Amino acid sequence: MQIIAVMNYKGGVGKTTLTANLGAEVANRGHKVLLVDLDPQANLTFSFYSVDQWREELRKDTTIMRWYEGDRPGSEVDLHQLVVTPPLINRQFQVSGGRLDLISSHLKLIDIDLRLAARLGGGTTIGESKRKFLDLHGCLARALRHDVFQDYDLVLIDCAPNFGLVTKTAIVASDYVLVPAKADYLSTLGIHYLVGNCDELVAEYNDYVNHGPKGGGDRTIETRFLGVVFTMVKVYANKPIGTQQYYIAETRANSQIPVLDGTVRDSPKYFGDAGASGIPAILHAPVTDEVALEFRQLTTEILNGLGSGAAR
């Protein structure tokens, strides 16, 4: 099982569309995929369930918010009890034998960061403070080690566009970070800060694991970046338009992490609101569809990156 956190500080960069279509394509190749929606906007969830279905079937008992609630994450329900199998998309995988499962989000997840932050305080000793830090930041990592999750080939975590505590639990739990970005100033500006904040989190976490209280089952972690993938690219004459070429070239030259060769051009069909069909566009697009071809090529590049152990 490989775990990828998909994140960028800037919203509107195609993060959820990338996650949904990447997960669907990997499952269509015969793999078992789990999507974890940690974005309070819940657009990944609404890519597979209608709002009415979410309200009737998931909202009360089957969202990630229920797991983060309580005295500590997981105190009221085990994470694996929240896994659902969206029926519409999984009918697409009868031939390939793949499967796509989901842990859905909740619009009130935005309030969880404040509750988690409150739990970090109150330590009477340095050792107790370190134990609280490890318990909280490592909660998702420990939950995903459950035997139920070992059947998955790939876990994709759709993170909120921030570096709050919920996002930090995703970073600690992940083997890799994938950074979707638009080829513009604001989207590329945050990459440097994202890398720096990940480095600081990893250094602090590993220091507490190595020199803090023992017995919690915590493991040191490593941030490996799969790279930056440029999405919503505007193409003219089979090339990105001039201004976007500039930002792509600048990022390749100056980024601390790799920039993937694959890009995905802009398309309202793919990068509009979450689809009402419950099936990402890549699975019902014509074989010759240019965006679908780019998604498939990008999927192959990402899977190859997992096999080679992507690095900084």
Secondary structure, DSSP 8 states (H G I E B T S, - for coil): -EEEEE--SSSSSSHHHHHHHHHHHHHHTT-EEEEEE--TT-TTGGGTS-HHHIIIIITTTSSHHHHH-SSSTTSSS-GGGG-B--HHHHGGGTTT--EEEEE---GGGGGHHHHHHHHH---SSHHHHHHHHHHHHTHHHHHTTSGGGGG-SEEEEE--SS-SHHHHHHHHH-SEEEEEE-SSHHHHHHHHHHHHHHHHHHHHHHHHHHHS-S-S-------EEEEEEEEEE-EETTEE-HHHHHHHHHHHHH-SS-EEEEEEE--HHHHSS--SSSS-GGGTS-TT-HHHHHHHHHHHHHHHHHHHT---
